[in-house]
Amino acid sequence: MLPKPLTVGIIGGIGPEAANRLSQLIVELADAHSDREHIPVICFNNPNIPSRVESISGKGENCLPALVETARSLVRAGANFLIMPCNCAHFYLRALRDEISVPVLDMIAETADHVVENFPGAKSVGLLASSPTLDTGLYGRPLSEWGVETLRPTALEQELVMKAIYGPEGIKAGRKDVAAEDLIAVGDSLVKRGADVVIAACTEISLVLDADSLPVPVVDPMRVIAKSAISCARHGLGRSNSSRFVQSLKRSTAAGV
């Protein structure tokens, strides 16, 4: 009989459909042959978390307190470790870890490592992401440590990307067809400029682009973190390559978590 796996907690609502997709990916990728072989997952889709874009820019409410409370709710519910299906929310990862008593996996680091390990010949990686993810260097820093260049869209192209994610005809509004066309056009431009791989570095973009949507491979960070979560749930967080899963140094005093 297989040992009981750890329980995964998903900090959802950022956005809600992405969280549901991540939960589904954990089911699809678990290689389970019966109900009891699947991974326990708790997903809290909290749409009341303030905009990460407005928070990072300083133009809106700080989203960190809501991220922390959502995470604490998952811990109280029984989650052994957490994952967060929002790329730009990883701007707050270190601060979040400092307030939570269980590990929070790093989707950005996992994806950067995935690119380096699976595409060793890649010299340049294109990024399709929200502006805060690009401006804060969330992917640029870890990839540069491996000598990999990152390419971002031009200013006009980035306007298209943000419109595809957040606009009235965008993915968050439930409109995907036009958004997908615009994202593919920007992705094609990145490829023409030399991108060997493109990362769908926004979980909304992951909802409309497939691995073969562009002439080069498209990497989906949600698929990467789903596989990592399955591995951690089954084999534990203390395995030899678990240095990315940094345990928090502080302990929350709220509700004992």
PLY file of the C-alpha trace (Angstrom):
ply
format ascii 1.0
element vertex 257
property float x
property float y
property float z
element edge 256
property int vertex1
property int vertex2
end_header
0.00 0.00 0.00
1.34 3.42 -0.94
2.17 5.84 1.90
-0.37 8.57 2.52
0.58 11.63 0.41
0.82 15.15 1.74
-2.04 17.55 1.09
-1.54 20.34 -1.44
-3.10 23.74 -0.79
-3.83 26.03 -3.74
-3.98 29.78 -3.12
-6.69 30.49 -5.67
-8.76 33.37 -6.89
-5.78 34.95 -8.67
-7.51 34.14 -11.01
-10.21 31.59 -10.20
-10.17 29.73 -13.52
-6.40 29.33 -13.31
-6.71 27.78 -9.86
-9.33 25.35 -11.10
-7.10 24.46 -14.04
-4.16 23.82 -11.73
-6.28 21.51 -9.61
-7.33 19.68 -12.76
-3.71 19.38 -13.90
-2.81 17.69 -10.63
-5.53 15.14 -11.37
-4.45 14.67 -15.00
-0.74 14.32 -14.24
-0.98 12.16 -11.14
-0.83 8.89 -13.11
-3.36 7.46 -10.68
-5.18 4.19 -11.35
-7.83 4.57 -8.65
-9.40 7.29 -6.54
-7.10 6.55 -3.62
-3.97 7.03 -5.70
-4.76 10.70 -6.37
-3.22 13.65 -4.51
-5.24 15.36 -1.75
-5.86 18.97 -2.81
-7.52 21.88 -1.02
-8.24 24.90 -3.21
-9.41 28.21 -1.75
-10.62 30.33 -4.66
-10.64 33.71 -2.93
-11.66 36.39 -5.47
-11.37 39.08 -2.78
-7.57 39.19 -3.04
-6.76 42.68 -4.41
-5.21 43.11 -7.84
-1.58 42.06 -7.87
-0.92 44.48 -10.73
-2.25 47.46 -8.77
-0.58 46.30 -5.57
2.90 45.92 -7.05
2.64 49.26 -8.84
1.61 50.98 -5.60
-1.57 52.28 -7.22
-3.93 49.99 -5.31
-4.48 48.06 -2.11
-1.64 45.87 -0.86
-2.59 42.29 -1.72
-0.16 40.64 0.72
-2.49 40.58 3.77
-5.19 38.80 1.74
-2.65 36.34 0.34
-1.47 35.59 3.87
-4.98 35.08 5.22
-5.91 32.85 2.29
-2.78 30.79 2.91
-3.50 30.53 6.63
-7.02 29.31 5.87
-5.55 26.52 3.75
-3.15 25.58 6.53
-5.99 25.47 9.05
-7.89 23.25 6.64
-5.02 20.76 6.58
-2.68 21.73 3.73
0.90 20.54 4.27
2.37 22.86 1.64
1.06 25.51 -0.73
1.25 26.49 -4.38
0.17 29.76 -5.96
-1.12 29.87 -9.56
-0.25 33.49 -10.22
3.15 34.45 -11.59
3.22 38.10 -10.52
2.02 37.19 -7.01
5.42 35.53 -6.58
6.72 39.07 -6.08
5.39 38.54 -2.54
6.67 34.98 -2.13
9.38 35.70 0.43
7.07 37.87 2.53
4.33 35.24 2.32
6.68 32.47 3.40
7.69 34.52 6.42
4.08 34.50 7.64
3.14 30.86 6.98
4.03 27.74 8.95
4.23 25.41 5.93
6.39 25.62 2.78
5.24 27.53 -0.29
6.63 26.14 -3.56
8.21 28.60 -5.97
6.59 28.29 -9.39
9.03 30.77 -10.94
12.16 28.90 -9.80
10.64 25.57 -10.76
9.87 26.86 -14.26
13.32 28.40 -14.74
14.90 25.09 -13.71
12.54 23.22 -16.04
13.62 25.37 -18.99
17.32 24.91 -18.26
16.98 21.16 -17.71
14.70 20.40 -20.66
15.97 22.91 -23.23
19.73 23.02 -22.59
20.41 24.62 -25.96
18.10 27.57 -25.32
20.01 30.84 -25.21
17.01 33.16 -25.24
13.59 32.76 -23.62
10.60 34.87 -24.58
8.20 35.98 -21.87
4.47 36.44 -22.33
3.49 37.95 -18.99
1.78 40.80 -17.22
3.82 43.98 -16.96
4.66 43.58 -13.23
6.13 40.13 -13.85
8.39 41.62 -16.52
9.25 44.83 -14.69
10.21 43.09 -11.44
12.49 40.58 -13.17
10.79 37.55 -11.64
11.97 35.34 -14.51
14.91 37.42 -15.67
16.91 36.92 -12.47
16.78 33.11 -12.16
17.28 32.55 -15.88
20.21 34.97 -16.05
21.95 32.90 -13.37
22.09 30.13 -15.98
23.28 32.48 -18.71
19.89 32.53 -20.43
18.66 35.81 -21.90
15.02 36.84 -21.56
13.10 38.69 -24.27
10.06 40.80 -23.51
7.54 42.22 -25.95
7.91 45.74 -27.29
5.89 48.46 -25.55
3.09 48.25 -28.14
3.08 44.46 -28.01
2.91 44.55 -24.22
-0.21 46.69 -24.46
-1.75 43.87 -26.51
-0.69 41.32 -23.90
-2.25 43.30 -21.04
-5.42 43.84 -23.08
-5.57 40.09 -23.79
-5.38 39.35 -20.06
-7.33 42.19 -18.45
-9.33 43.92 -21.20
-13.10 43.75 -21.72
-12.48 41.17 -24.45
-9.74 39.49 -22.44
-9.26 36.18 -20.68
-10.27 37.38 -17.21
-13.53 38.59 -18.77
-14.16 35.11 -20.12
-13.33 36.05 -23.72
-10.51 33.90 -25.09
-10.59 33.73 -28.88
-9.33 37.23 -29.73
-6.98 37.16 -26.75
-5.40 33.95 -27.98
-4.87 35.42 -31.46
-3.15 38.51 -30.05
-0.95 36.46 -27.72
0.10 34.17 -30.55
0.97 37.20 -32.67
3.16 38.62 -29.89
4.68 35.19 -29.28
5.52 34.88 -32.98
7.27 38.24 -32.76
9.39 37.02 -29.84
10.34 33.95 -31.86
11.37 36.11 -34.82
13.57 38.12 -32.46
15.37 34.96 -31.38
13.40 33.26 -28.60
14.22 29.54 -28.48
11.47 28.89 -25.93
8.50 30.99 -24.79
7.13 30.90 -21.25
3.40 31.51 -20.77
4.33 33.53 -17.69
0.80 34.47 -16.68
-1.64 31.79 -15.57
-4.40 33.34 -17.69
-2.17 32.96 -20.74
-1.73 29.31 -19.79
-5.47 28.92 -20.31
-5.31 29.79 -24.02
-1.86 28.73 -25.25
-0.76 25.14 -25.77
2.74 23.68 -25.91
2.62 23.84 -29.72
0.87 27.19 -30.19
4.11 28.76 -31.46
6.96 27.61 -33.72
9.07 27.00 -30.58
8.06 25.17 -27.37
5.68 27.00 -25.05
6.32 26.24 -21.37
3.34 26.34 -19.00
4.42 27.14 -15.41
1.16 25.66 -14.07
2.00 22.30 -15.60
5.50 22.54 -14.13
4.29 23.34 -10.61
1.57 20.67 -10.82
4.24 18.04 -11.45
6.38 19.41 -8.62
3.41 19.39 -6.25
2.63 15.77 -7.12
6.25 14.79 -6.47
6.38 16.64 -3.14
3.06 15.19 -2.03
4.20 11.64 -2.74
7.85 11.81 -1.73
7.91 14.55 0.89
9.51 17.96 1.12
12.79 16.74 2.57
14.12 15.15 -0.59
17.61 16.07 -1.80
16.45 18.63 -4.36
14.05 20.42 -2.04
16.22 23.51 -1.47
13.70 25.54 -3.49
10.97 24.78 -1.01
12.22 27.06 1.74
10.52 26.58 5.09
9.36 29.84 6.63
11.50 31.25 9.39
8.63 32.90 11.19
5.46 31.31 12.53
2.11 32.99 12.36
0.39 33.45 15.67
-3.05 33.68 14.13
-5.15 30.61 14.91
-1.99 28.72 15.73
-0.65 28.69 12.16
0 1
1 2
2 3
3 4
4 5
5 6
6 7
7 8
8 9
9 10
10 11
11 12
12 13
13 14
14 15
15 16
16 17
17 18
18 19
19 20
20 21
21 22
22 23
23 24
24 25
25 26
26 27
27 28
28 29
29 30
30 31
31 32
32 33
33 34
34 35
35 36
36 37
37 38
38 39
39 40
40 41
41 42
42 43
43 44
44 45
45 46
46 47
47 48
48 49
49 50
50 51
51 52
52 53
53 54
54 55
55 56
56 57
57 58
58 59
59 60
60 61
61 62
62 63
63 64
64 65
65 66
66 67
67 68
68 69
69 70
70 71
71 72
72 73
73 74
74 75
75 76
76 77
77 78
78 79
79 80
80 81
81 82
82 83
83 84
84 85
85 86
86 87
87 88
88 89
89 90
90 91
91 92
92 93
93 94
94 95
95 96
96 97
97 98
98 99
99 100
100 101
101 102
102 103
103 104
104 105
105 106
106 107
107 108
108 109
109 110
110 111
111 112
112 113
113 114
114 115
115 116
116 117
117 118
118 119
119 120
120 121
121 122
122 123
123 124
124 125
125 126
126 127
127 128
128 129
129 130
130 131
131 132
132 133
133 134
134 135
135 136
136 137
137 138
138 139
139 140
140 141
141 142
142 143
143 144
144 145
145 146
146 147
147 148
148 149
149 150
150 151
151 152
152 153
153 154
154 155
155 156
156 157
157 158
158 159
159 160
160 161
161 162
162 163
163 164
164 165
165 166
166 167
167 168
168 169
169 170
170 171
171 172
172 173
173 174
174 175
175 176
176 177
177 178
178 179
179 180
180 181
181 182
182 183
183 184
184 185
185 186
186 187
187 188
188 189
189 190
190 191
191 192
192 193
193 194
194 195
195 196
196 197
197 198
198 199
199 200
200 201
201 202
202 203
203 204
204 205
205 206
206 207
207 208
208 209
209 210
210 211
211 212
212 213
213 214
214 215
215 216
216 217
217 218
218 219
219 220
220 221
221 222
222 223
223 224
224 225
225 226
226 227
227 228
228 229
229 230
230 231
231 232
232 233
233 234
234 235
235 236
236 237
237 238
238 239
239 240
240 241
241 242
242 243
243 244
244 245
245 246
246 247
247 248
248 249
249 250
250 251
251 252
252 253
253 254
254 255
255 256
